[in-house]
Amino acid sequence: QVQLVESGGGLVQAGGSLRLSCTASKRTSSNNVMGWFRQAPGKDREFVAACSWSGVTAQYPESVKGRFTISKDNALNTVYLQMNSLKPEDTAIYYCAASTALYTGSARYNAWGQGIQVTVSS
């Protein structure tokens, strides 16, 4: 099974930026698509972004549209989540995940990273 390792989280002031990275141990048919989810305390896990290794990107949810961008580096088996204009409500644990297609539902993802904390102060 593919292993996913996230990095790049931390504490940032509102209006600031962070870039998360997720490196996959390998690329197979089971992880044609890489996605990002987040979960704030007391809330359900929320889809944030996803893209295929071929470069197709899922539609961003309204909560992050225009502020977050997913990108990839196939040579490094790494996907990135660039987060700009961060808001306190973006505070959550962010998870990288792998799937076979551009799904937005977390149940469709078959591998998950350990999660990384992003905290946005007001």
C-alpha positions in Angstrom: 0.0 0.0 0.0 1.2 3.5 -0.8 2.5 5.5 2.1 1.9 9.3 2.3 3.9 11.8 4.3 2.8 15.3 4.8 4.9 18.3 5.7 4.7 22.1 5.9 2.1 22.9 8.4 2.4 25.3 11.3 1.2 28.5 12.8 0.5 31.6 10.6 -1.3 34.8 11.0 -4.6 35.6 9.2 -3.9 36.7 5.7 -0.7 34.7 5.5 0.3 31.7 3.4 1.5 28.2 3.9 2.4 25.4 1.5 1.8 21.8 2.4 3.6 18.9 0.8 2.7 15.3 0.5 5.1 12.7 -0.9 3.8 9.3 -1.9 6.1 6.2 -1.6 5.1 5.1 -5.1 2.6 5.7 -7.8 0.3 2.9 -8.8 -3.2 2.6 -10.2 -4.5 2.9 -6.6 -3.3 6.5 -6.3 -4.0 8.0 -9.6 -5.4 10.9 -7.7 -4.1 12.7 -4.7 -6.3 14.8 -2.5 -6.3 17.1 0.5 -8.9 17.0 3.3 -9.1 18.9 6.5 -10.8 18.3 9.8 -11.4 20.9 12.5 -12.3 20.0 16.0 -15.9 18.8 16.3 -16.4 19.0 12.5 -16.6 16.4 9.8 -13.7 15.8 7.5 -13.9 18.3 4.6 -12.7 17.9 1.0 -10.2 20.7 0.0 -8.6 19.8 -3.3 -7.6 16.9 -5.5 -5.7 16.4 -8.7 -4.5 13.5 -10.9 -0.9 12.8 -11.7 -1.9 13.6 -15.3 -2.9 17.2 -14.2 -6.7 17.1 -14.0 -7.9 19.1 -11.0 -11.2 18.7 -9.1 -13.4 21.7 -8.5 -12.5 23.4 -5.3 -15.1 23.9 -2.6 -16.4 27.4 -2.1 -14.7 27.6 1.3 -11.2 27.6 -0.4 -11.8 28.5 -4.0 -9.5 31.3 -5.2 -7.3 30.9 -2.1 -6.0 27.4 -2.3 -4.2 25.7 -5.2 -3.2 22.1 -5.6 -0.1 21.2 -7.8 2.2 18.3 -8.3 5.6 17.2 -9.1 5.5 13.8 -10.8 9.3 13.3 -10.6 9.1 13.7 -6.8 5.8 11.8 -6.4 4.8 14.9 -4.5 1.6 17.1 -4.4 1.4 20.5 -2.9 -1.3 22.6 -1.4 -0.6 26.3 -1.6 -2.8 28.1 0.8 -3.0 31.9 0.5 -5.1 34.5 2.3 -5.5 32.2 5.2 -8.4 32.7 7.7 -8.8 31.5 11.3 -11.6 29.1 10.0 -8.9 27.4 7.9 -7.5 26.0 11.2 -7.6 22.2 11.1 -5.6 19.1 10.7 -4.9 18.7 7.0 -4.7 15.2 5.5 -3.2 14.0 2.3 -5.0 11.0 0.7 -4.9 8.8 -2.4 -7.7 7.5 -4.6 -8.3 5.9 -8.0 -10.3 8.9 -9.4 -11.3 12.5 -8.7 -13.6 11.9 -5.9 -14.5 14.4 -3.3 -15.9 12.0 -0.7 -13.4 10.8 1.9 -14.7 7.3 1.8 -13.4 6.9 -1.7 -9.8 7.4 -0.6 -7.8 4.3 0.2 -4.6 5.7 1.8 -4.1 8.5 4.2 -1.2 10.5 5.6 -0.8 11.0 9.3 -2.2 14.6 9.2 -0.6 17.9 9.8 -1.8 20.8 11.9 -2.4 24.2 10.4 -3.3 27.0 12.8 -4.3 30.4 11.6 -4.3 33.1 14.3 -6.5 36.2 14.1 
